Amino acid sequence: MSNYNPYDNVVSTIKNAGQMLGMKESEYITFMYPERELKVNFPVRMDDGSVQVIEGFRIQHSSDRGPCKGGIRFHPDVNDDEVRALAAWMTFKCAVVGIPYGGAKGGVKIDPTKYSRAELERITRRYTSAILPLIGPEKDIPAPDVNTNAEVMGWIMDTYSMMKGYSVPGVVTGKPIDIGGSLGRGEATGRGVMITLRECLKRLNKDPKGITVAVQGMGNVGSVSAKLISSELGAKIVAVSDVSGGIYNPDGLDIPGILAHLATRGNLLDTYNAPAGTKRISNAEVLTCDVDVLVPAALENQITAENAADIKASLIVEAANGPTTVEADKILEEKGVFLAPDILANAGGVVVSYFEWVQNLQSLVWDEEEVNKTLNRIMVRAIDDVFRLHEDKKVTLRTSAYCVGLEKLVKAKTLRGIFP
Ligand code: NAD
């Protein structure tokens, strides 16, 4: 899969949705291209006095429905096509859930485990200053993604504010609560995954209490998804994994115990002292183990033509962005696997990011109950919209989610017209 290009995935899905809606290509062609791209190379001084030049990106896919919105990823595999795809997914995600944003994404090509905290802070601040012409509360608002967190968002907010000369909390979301972060944002993406699973099970007439679940990836999204799927739905999490490998127990894993272990900075599952009855499995095995529900919550390109036929889950809820390739999608559809797509299932994060931005712009603070209640309302409405089109047009949930998003995007483009 070395020639896998996630942006090709995006373009093919957009075309598919456009054709399904009976649109002419001229109506949706704009969304097949990113609106603006910035690549930066910036020097950073390391703790030992040496200098490294680091590569980064910020790509804005569309601002047709509002300011661009999307996370920043720190990962050694970051590249332009990946960031482009992630930016486009943000455009569609915001449209599907009906929040007034376009889509963007950022990436810094580093392995964060190789840097000290002080070096990571300098990298973040210098990257922020390099992408400064693009970002701002009315233009483009970053948020956390793989290997970035509230602390990193705090550094971005401070750097931007220092350059402006006054405090600008609305430039970034997913910040620490004490500097303008929203209650509920840390758990929002995982909560949205849990809501999506709950609503899919309702439509499949399945009781969550009897089902078994595997979660790939135990970072922000995977760990909260695992926690809420077990604590709020009563389902049994039997397999989880992270970059160090996976664990499996057919009687169910001790999720609070695993989360307590992972909460210690730098701890991975391979150092978890698993109780008897739990066996170590590979990441590949987590994807294909015998479960009712699979939640990929790590990176893109995990479910491919090579392993799709071996997947035993009958329901997949895509917590990660782009975990399934186009080829794998077809195999899963033929097998009758029900798949809740990323642009719907993981939209909880950007929905609460929107609440955070609104609170920042209005200098207001919502309580957590209000955040979670409003998130639930928005997610359920979007899930209903996607299911309605899925049933009307007899298409997969992915195609139907893209159709829901594309209709709103094309409408915005038509209303705005083409400048000049
Ligand atoms: P994170 O950095 O907190 O966690 C990533 C997890 O994946 C870690 O547990 C890591 O060990 C694991 N991992 C990495 N490589 C792996 C591999 N090859 N096999 C198995 N596990 C592996 O990142 P996150 O914020 O939880 O993001 C996870 C996914 O969710 C990404 O696709 C991201 O784009 C998407 N997402 C995140 C948010 C958010 O709010 N953070 C919102 C929407 C979507």
Residues whose N, C-alpha, C, O or C-beta is under 5 A from the ligand:
A	BS01	NAD	P144 D145 V146 N147 T189 Q216 G217 M218 G219 N220 V221 G222 S241 D242 V243 N283 A297 A298 L299 E300 A319 A320 N321 N346 G349
